[in-house]
Amino acid sequence: MFAPTSRYAGLPTATFSMPDGRQITYITRRFLPPADAFDLLLLHTVTDSDRLDNITAQHLDDPQQFWRVCDGNDVMSPFELTDPVGREIDITMPQGIPRPRNA
């Protein structure tokens, strides 16, 4: 249903029964993992022209992976990460994948 790189990949589904008998299948809620579940790859200092999709394109080669940076910084909204200018944000490894020893 979702690409393997989606934040929703692997989430279980549930079914809701409508009063008229229709069945509605939905994805269960996704909770933010604890920020300490991620190994730091690098720090990025926010500039006045930064957008999180551009940051993830630069450091992770995929602008749609902005949610990984949100998870690694324990925030729900990507807009929180680019305000204020000068803020340092963690660019992390995916959850459960340790940082390479020589990185």
N, C-alpha and C positions, 0 to 999 in steps of 0.2 A: 504494500500500500504506500509506503514512504521509502524514499531513497535511503541507502545505508548511512549516509552522512547527515540525515535529518535528525533534529533533536527529538523527533517523535518515533524514530525507528525503534522497533522492539517493545514499544509500550503495548500493554494488553488492551483488548477491546472489551466492551461491555454492551449489553443490550437493554434497552428500555422498552417496555410494552405499553403502547398507547391504549386508552380506553376502548378504541374501536378495533383493537387487535393487531394493529400495525406494529411491526418491530423496528426500532431505530437503533442501529449499531453506532457506537461512538468510541473514540479513543479516551482512555482513562487519563486522569490528571497527571501531569508531569511535575514533580517536585524538584527544586534546585538541589543539586548535590552539595555537600559541604565544600567550601573553597579549599580546605586543606587536603582534599582528595586529588588535587592537581599538582603536578610538578612544574615549577617555573621554567620556561624556556628562555624568555627575555623580558625586559621592561621596555615599554614604549611611552615616551613623553608626548602628551597631546599638544598639537599646535592649533592655531586658530582656524585652519582650513581642514582639519581632520574630520572624517566621518568613519564610523566603525566598520562599515563595509569596505572602505578603502584600506583601512588598517589591516583587516583580515586578508584582503587580497594581497597586500604587500608581504605580510609575515606568514600567512598560512596558505597562500596561493588559491584562496577561494573566498570570495566576498560573502557567500551565504553561510559561512561558518562564524558569523558575528556572535551567535548564541554561545559558542564555546568560550569566547572571551568574557561574555556576561557570566557564564557559570563559574569561570576561574576567578572572577572578581566579586562573586556573590551579589550580583545585581539582577533585577528583572528587566529593567528598561535599558536598551542600548544607549539612549540619549544621556543617561547618567554618567557614562564612561568618558564622554568627550567634553564634559563641562565640569570644572573650569579648565581653561588653557593652562598647561604646565603640569597637569595631573599625570602621575605615572600609573599606567595600567599594566597588569600582568598579562603576558601572552603565555599561555600554559600548554603543556602536553594534553592530549585527550585524557579524560578520566581513566585512571587505572594503568596508564602507560607511563613508565618512569622515564625521566630525562636521560638521554644517552650520556655515558660517563665522560666522553671526550667533547661534549658540546659546551 
